[in-house]
Structures are given as C-alpha cells and as structure tokens.
Amino acid sequence: MVDRRQTLDQGRARHAWDLVQSVQDDETFRTQVKKLPTRIRAAGMGQALAFLEGKGYLPELRVGLSDWVLKHRGLRPSGGDLLRAIMEEPADFLRRATDEALAYLQWVGRFAEAREKQGGGR
C-alpha cells in the first residue's frame, strides 16, 4: 500500500518513476505507453492488455501495472496478474482497475517523455 504520509498521486508517481527507470528499450516503451490509454478507452482494459501480451510488448509495463493496481491499490489480486483478475473478478473490479490504470499511466507517460527529452536512457 501507499505510505499514508504520501498522497495517492505521489505513490503513483514514485512507482511509475521506478518503472520507467528500469526500462531497457526506451523507444518501444514510449511508443506503446502513449498508445495504451487510447487502447484501453477504445477496446477496454482486458483487450488492451491482451494485445500487449499477444505481441510480446512491454513485459515490464504489464508487470508494473499489475503490481500497482493489484498490490499497491489493494484491488484483490488474482495471482498477481491484472489480465487474469480482469477475467475473473466482478465488473466493479474492472471499473476501478481501469480508472486506476489510466491514472497510473499518466505518470508513466510523463516520465517516459521526460526521459526521452533528457537524452534517453540506456
């Protein structure tokens, strides 16, 4: 869970920062992070995550997003995998998880963009 002395948004920012700093392939990461919120809004979170998994894109983002939404936000993990939880949990879970994922992805996108402007990563 987020440290109670921090706001929820600060917790999202910290977790997103750590994720972006761990990424090896900056260009693919930035491209897919920019597209993911649109995919989620257009097709739904399950479809968007299934697309990433099917293409083998961004395993670190899928793990980081699952970690944040399920563990840190306490939205009842189903084996620690967000895609599996989406398929197994009630519709209310999907709504809350989607809202949280979109808020988290704003931070990931901002930090990925900032990293690009600083000359990339590795």
Residue frames as qw, qx, qy, qz and C-alpha x, y, z in Angstrom:
[[0.000, 0.886, 0.463, 0.000, 0.00, 0.00, 0.00],
 [0.290, 0.699, -0.054, 0.651, 0.97, 3.63, -0.38],
 [0.372, -0.129, -0.517, 0.760, 2.66, 5.21, 2.63],
 [0.105, -0.799, -0.589, 0.056, -0.11, 7.13, 4.40],
 [0.265, -0.677, -0.014, 0.687, 2.15, 10.19, 4.60],
 [0.103, -0.144, 0.566, 0.805, 2.10, 10.40, 0.81],
 [0.615, 0.352, 0.115, -0.696, -0.86, 11.20, -1.36],
 [0.829, 0.254, 0.497, -0.011, -2.14, 8.57, -3.74],
 [0.580, 0.812, -0.045, 0.037, -0.80, 10.59, -6.66],
 [0.098, -0.796, 0.596, -0.039, 2.66, 10.75, -5.06],
 [0.687, -0.193, 0.699, -0.036, 2.59, 6.97, -4.71],
 [0.778, 0.557, 0.289, 0.005, 1.64, 6.57, -8.35],
 [0.307, 0.906, -0.291, 0.030, 4.43, 8.93, -9.35],
 [0.360, -0.639, 0.679, -0.029, 7.07, 7.09, -7.30],
 [0.764, 0.059, 0.643, 0.000, 6.05, 3.69, -8.64],
 [0.669, 0.725, 0.163, 0.014, 5.89, 4.99, -12.23],
 [0.070, 0.892, -0.446, -0.019, 9.30, 6.64, -11.88],
 [0.524, -0.418, 0.742, 0.024, 10.85, 3.38, -10.71],
 [0.784, 0.363, 0.504, -0.001, 9.23, 1.53, -13.61],
 [0.511, 0.858, -0.046, 0.007, 10.47, 3.98, -16.25],
 [0.130, -0.806, 0.577, 0.014, 13.98, 3.91, -14.81],
 [0.649, -0.221, 0.728, 0.013, 14.06, 0.10, -15.14],
 [0.773, 0.570, 0.232, -0.158, 13.15, 0.04, -18.85],
 [0.588, -0.262, 0.518, 0.563, 15.77, -1.04, -21.37],
 [0.313, 0.333, 0.624, 0.634, 14.06, -0.32, -24.73],
 [0.021, 0.426, 0.273, -0.862, 13.09, 3.33, -24.42],
 [0.231, 0.144, -0.439, -0.856, 11.72, 3.84, -27.94],
 [0.382, -0.259, -0.834, -0.302, 9.30, 0.89, -27.94],
 [0.242, -0.423, -0.703, 0.518, 8.32, 1.66, -24.37],
 [0.075, 0.335, 0.100, -0.934, 7.48, 5.31, -25.09],
 [0.316, 0.012, -0.596, -0.738, 5.52, 4.42, -28.22],
 [0.419, -0.315, -0.841, -0.136, 3.42, 1.77, -26.54],
 [0.193, -0.402, -0.593, 0.670, 2.89, 3.77, -23.32],
 [0.175, 0.208, -0.094, -0.958, 1.49, 6.64, -25.41],
 [0.443, -0.051, -0.654, -0.611, -0.91, 4.27, -27.19],
 [0.242, -0.170, -0.929, 0.224, -2.05, 2.20, -24.22],
 [0.185, 0.329, 0.514, -0.771, -4.54, 4.67, -22.64],
 [0.479, 0.293, -0.289, -0.775, -6.23, 5.11, -26.02],
 [0.428, 0.047, -0.876, -0.215, -6.40, 1.34, -26.48],
 [0.067, -0.218, -0.837, 0.497, -7.89, 0.97, -23.01],
 [0.322, 0.362, 0.254, -0.837, -10.56, 3.61, -23.69],
 [0.497, 0.300, -0.470, -0.665, -11.38, 2.24, -27.14],
 [0.649, 0.075, -0.722, -0.227, -11.38, -1.52, -26.56],
 [0.798, -0.558, -0.040, -0.226, -11.31, -1.94, -22.79],
 [0.277, -0.746, 0.600, -0.081, -8.52, -2.83, -20.43],
 [0.818, -0.092, 0.568, 0.000, -8.70, -6.58, -20.98],
 [0.760, 0.606, 0.192, 0.133, -8.40, -6.23, -24.74],
 [0.187, 0.919, -0.315, 0.143, -5.57, -3.69, -24.45],
 [0.462, -0.603, 0.647, -0.069, -3.56, -5.87, -22.08],
 [0.858, 0.143, 0.492, 0.033, -4.23, -8.98, -24.18],
 [0.599, 0.793, -0.043, 0.100, -2.92, -7.10, -27.24],
 [0.049, -0.837, 0.530, -0.127, 0.32, -6.22, -25.44],
 [0.662, -0.333, 0.667, -0.075, 0.72, -9.76, -24.20],
 [0.848, 0.403, 0.345, -0.005, -0.06, -11.27, -27.60],
 [0.516, 0.821, -0.166, 0.179, 2.53, -9.08, -29.30],
 [0.819, -0.146, -0.233, 0.505, 5.06, -9.65, -26.54],
 [0.173, 0.699, -0.056, 0.691, 5.25, -5.89, -25.95],
 [0.145, -0.614, 0.314, -0.709, 6.40, -4.34, -22.70],
 [0.695, -0.294, -0.650, 0.093, 6.53, -7.17, -20.19],
 [0.338, -0.069, -0.473, 0.811, 7.95, -4.68, -17.67],
 [0.299, -0.168, -0.026, -0.939, 4.95, -2.38, -18.12],
 [0.699, -0.276, -0.525, -0.399, 2.49, -5.25, -17.76],
 [0.632, -0.217, -0.621, 0.411, 4.21, -6.37, -14.55],
 [0.163, 0.018, -0.297, 0.941, 4.49, -2.81, -13.20],
 [0.439, -0.238, -0.220, -0.838, 0.86, -2.02, -13.98],
 [0.734, -0.302, -0.593, -0.139, -0.31, -5.26, -12.37],
 [0.510, -0.119, -0.555, 0.646, 1.86, -4.57, -9.33],
 [0.049, -0.097, 0.175, -0.978, 0.49, -1.07, -8.87],
 [0.559, -0.233, -0.290, -0.741, -3.18, -1.79, -9.49],
 [0.793, -0.253, -0.538, -0.133, -3.38, -5.08, -7.62],
 [0.661, -0.179, -0.506, 0.525, -0.84, -4.83, -4.82],
 [0.226, 0.007, -0.245, 0.943, -0.43, -1.15, -4.04],
 [0.389, -0.199, -0.120, -0.892, -4.06, -0.22, -4.56],
 [0.275, -0.018, 0.851, -0.447, -5.35, -3.38, -2.90],
 [0.658, 0.218, -0.137, -0.707, -7.81, -4.31, -5.60],
 [0.860, -0.088, 0.448, -0.228, -7.84, -8.00, -4.69],
 [0.145, 0.559, -0.734, -0.356, -5.07, -9.73, -6.61],
 [0.954, 0.136, 0.148, -0.222, -5.82, -12.90, -8.57],
 [0.906, 0.026, 0.177, 0.382, -2.39, -14.44, -8.61],
 [0.351, -0.610, 0.181, 0.687, -0.80, -11.03, -9.19],
 [0.269, 0.105, 0.637, 0.714, -1.80, -10.84, -12.86],
 [0.270, 0.346, 0.167, -0.883, -4.05, -7.95, -13.86],
 [0.446, 0.140, -0.598, -0.652, -5.30, -9.58, -17.06],
 [0.344, -0.172, -0.922, 0.045, -6.33, -12.70, -15.15],
 [0.004, 0.341, 0.600, -0.723, -8.02, -10.57, -12.47],
 [0.346, 0.240, -0.171, -0.891, -9.98, -8.71, -15.16],
 [0.493, 0.001, -0.751, -0.439, -11.31, -12.02, -16.47],
 [0.428, -0.218, -0.856, 0.194, -12.17, -13.42, -13.04],
 [0.074, -0.269, -0.520, 0.808, -13.34, -10.51, -10.90],
 [0.214, 0.730, 0.628, -0.165, -16.75, -8.76, -11.00],
 [0.363, 0.722, 0.297, 0.509, -17.48, -5.79, -13.25],
 [0.309, -0.950, -0.028, -0.020, -16.95, -3.36, -10.37],
 [0.705, -0.432, 0.308, 0.471, -13.33, -4.50, -10.17],
 [0.577, 0.369, 0.416, 0.598, -12.84, -3.77, -13.87],
 [0.048, 0.918, 0.223, 0.323, -14.17, -0.21, -13.49],
 [0.483, -0.856, 0.142, 0.115, -11.95, 0.56, -10.50],
 [0.743, -0.220, 0.398, 0.491, -8.89, -1.12, -12.02],
 [0.493, 0.591, 0.369, 0.521, -9.37, 0.75, -15.32],
 [0.109, -0.973, -0.072, -0.190, -9.63, 4.12, -13.57],
 [0.613, -0.700, 0.282, 0.234, -6.52, 3.38, -11.51],
 [0.745, 0.076, 0.423, 0.510, -4.56, 2.10, -14.51],
 [0.356, 0.775, 0.269, 0.448, -5.35, 5.24, -16.53],
 [0.292, -0.950, 0.086, -0.066, -4.28, 7.49, -13.66],
 [0.734, -0.451, 0.381, 0.335, -1.05, 5.50, -13.24],
 [0.692, 0.342, 0.409, 0.486, -0.32, 5.53, -16.98],
 [0.131, 0.972, 0.072, 0.184, -0.43, 9.33, -16.98],
 [0.442, -0.809, 0.367, 0.128, 2.62, 9.32, -14.73],
 [0.772, -0.073, 0.518, 0.362, 4.37, 6.59, -16.71],
 [0.541, 0.686, 0.335, 0.354, 3.84, 8.54, -19.92],
 [0.057, -0.991, 0.088, -0.087, 5.09, 11.79, -18.42],
 [0.567, -0.645, 0.469, 0.205, 8.25, 10.18, -17.06],
 [0.759, 0.187, 0.502, 0.369, 8.92, 8.30, -20.31],
 [0.380, 0.856, 0.192, 0.293, 8.62, 11.56, -22.23],
 [0.270, -0.931, 0.245, 0.002, 10.86, 13.39, -19.76],
 [0.742, -0.339, 0.497, 0.297, 13.45, 10.63, -20.05],
 [0.670, 0.509, 0.384, 0.380, 13.39, 11.00, -23.83],
 [0.151, 0.959, 0.027, 0.239, 13.97, 14.75, -23.58],
 [0.486, -0.785, 0.376, 0.081, 16.89, 14.14, -21.22],
 [0.229, 0.628, -0.710, -0.221, 18.61, 12.11, -23.90],
 [0.828, 0.043, -0.509, -0.232, 17.01, 8.73, -23.40],
 [0.808, -0.534, 0.213, -0.133, 18.01, 6.02, -21.06],
 [0.708, -0.406, 0.528, 0.234, 20.45, 3.26, -21.63]]
